[in-house]
Amino acid sequence: MLRTDRVRLQHMFDAVREAIDFSKDKTREDLNNNRQLSLALVRLLEIIGEAANGVSESLRNEHEHIPWKGMAGMRNRLIHGYWDINLDIVWQTIQQDLPLLASQLEVLLKDIN
C-alpha cells in the first residue's frame, strides 16, 4: 500500500461520517428546501469519489468489495453534470450506501495502522 492510500482512505472516511452526520434527523424533502445542506452533501460525495479514484490500484484490487469505480463515477457525474443533479440519488446514496461504506473504511483503516 502506498503512503498516500492511508491519507485518501482517511479523507473518504471523514467525508462519509460528515455526510451521515449532516443528514441526521433530516428528510429527503430537506434537500429541496435547504440549499446549504444539498450543496454540502454533494460536495462530500465529490470528495469521497475523488479520494477513491486516487487510491492505488493494488489496494483497490485487494478490496474489490468496496465500490471504488462507482464512487469515482458518481464524483464525475456530480462534477460534470452539476446543472442536473438528481437529489433522489444523492439522498439514497447517503442513506443506504454510506453507512456500509463507513464500516468498510473503518475496518480497512484499522487493518493498515
Secondary structure, DSSP 8 states (H G I E B T S, - for coil): --HHHHHHHHHHHHHHHHHHHHHTT--HHHHHH-HHHHHHHHHHHHHHHHHHHHS-HHHHHHTTTS-HHHHHHHHHHHHHTGGG--HHHHHHIIIIIHHHHHHHHHHHHHHT-
